[in-house]
Amino acid sequence: MALTSSNVRVAVTGKVSVGPTATAAPTTTISALAVGFVDLGYIGESGVTESRERSTTDVKAWQNNDVVRTIVTDGKITYSFLLLETSKPALELFYGATTTGGTVTEGTLNIVPTSTGGRKSFVIDVVDGAEIQRVYLASAEITEVGDVVYSGTEAIGREVTITSYPVGGYSATIFSTALKN
């Protein structure tokens, strides 16, 4: 295999969007997102972290206690990021609540600490010049949240981890210009 430095990508920019699970799925890296998806705004400088976890069990043979097979017993994929914007979509996602009593000057969120806000669809766009990767999660929800720090020396950020669940046998779909023929 040849070493090709032009294949090295950096996530220069991008966006994270969320919508109801009934929202139409994207079909390409550049297709317009369906009405219902909302851009969550600025994400912290660390970007988005994708994590895949697997648990396995080894099958051992009597002879020499050799491992003859490994069975994947469970697995999951998660995405973590820091919401930098204090906006209605970001606050509703982080707190798993819907705004009530909204007026032109303010709204109210009633927080239940155990609420995830339910399953939603997510689109994560990663852009490096003309190279694009789009990750589509048909059904995912907030499974972890970080602390919120109110300080005069840093932006108020809200860290979230979303866990993606399988729909049609897949937990995530990647569209990428790197996969072209």
Secondary structure, 3 states (H helix, E strand, C coil): CCCCHHHCCCCCEEEEEEECCCCCCCCCCCCCCCCCCEECCCECCCCCEEEEEEEEEEEECCHHHCEEEEEEEEEEEEEEEEECCCCHHHHHHHHCCCCECCCCCCCECCCCCCCCCCCEEEEEEEEECCEEEEEEEEEEEEEEECCCCCCCCCCCCEEEEEEECCECCECCEEEEHHHCC
